[in-house]
Amino acid sequence: MGGGKRGVSRATTIIDIARAAGVSKSTVSLVLKESPLVKSATRDRVIRAIDQLGYVYNRSAASLRTARSSFVGMVISDLMNPFFTELAVGIEDGLHNMGFVPILANTNEDVERQTRVLQSLREHGVAGIIMSPARGTDVWSLAETLPRSLPMVLTMRRVEGSSLPYIGPDNRTGACEAVSHLINLGHRSIAFLGGFGTMTTQNERISGYRDAMIAAGLPLRDELIFEAMPTRAGGAEAITAALASIHKPTAAFCYNDIVAMGATRALGLRGIRVGIDFAVIGFDDIVEAEHNAPPLTTVNADTRIMGTRAARSLLGLIDGADPEAMSFIGTTRLVVRESCGAHGRTILKETA
């Protein structure tokens, strides 16, 4: 029998692709990672070379070589709230465009559950985490759960004392604009409904509520702030308490749209016509707000854009960007519909 060796076929490598396409190895790597930095003509040339040589990109091996996972943790505090569902869609869109796959977890506003989720994500070697913190999250629990080396971005809720990048809307300005609008419509006794003092978002929105009242020379009454779960049931509970108040509010600014929807339904069941007998404004402008009965006046927070921005900030951290440069506060705008009663009425001049 002959002693010659059989020819062994060699797998095509990135170097082979680079030679065939007339580009550098790093350029081929950027094309494989779907980087926007590569010109379209160069990208097409590399892709043709890949097709011709039959190269198959092994993402698992690439992940091991770079020591970076293609998975990102997406930790949401309450997926039952449509606002957070829209936020998650925005985050997923942003991650997909950057070549990452989200691992979604819902903490249901439970800090202990959140801790277990974060530990599990860490054990699975995710490249980073985007989180909307559960109510009551503190900086010490985060420090104990996650190493500083794991990139993490907070969104929609801050954690007091944390230096982690934060992505969210300008809650204070948005709330101030909403309450100022109610004041310009002639309301003087305005309730704030929903949320809890342990939530940084509620604190920011109450600050805006107070800014508007002070600017109009109206008294600040803590008795007109009604805390409740940020849910429809919480909204119904809060408006029931508000209607029993000795200060008799004629309007309410709500912590979010879901609270506002619970309040409008509770008012309707009592025969109180929202937008005629009582004014209601929400916050977030979720898709459902426009279809509420009546359509809800609310503060638009560009939820999906915020989600996409959170994904971009996390990628920046993963690539070594300065954490201080990765925070972002988005602008808000008031969307006037029927629930505030502005339609068919003359809005008074703004208070100087």
Salt bridges, closest charged atoms under 4 A:
ASP16 OD2 - ARG10 NH1 3.21
ASP93 OD2 - ARG304 NH2 2.80
GLU109 OE2 - ARG157 NH2 2.64
GLU204 OE2 - ARG158 NE 2.80
ASP211 OD2 - ARG172 NE 2.67
ASP222 OD1 - ARG210 NH2 3.09
GLU223 OE2 - HIS247 NE2 3.36
ASP277 OD2 - ARG273 NE 2.92
ASP284 OD1 - ARG205 NH2 3.68
ASP285 OD1 - ARG337 NH2 3.09
GLU288 OE2 - ARG232 NH2 2.59
ASP319 OD1 - ARG68 NH1 2.91
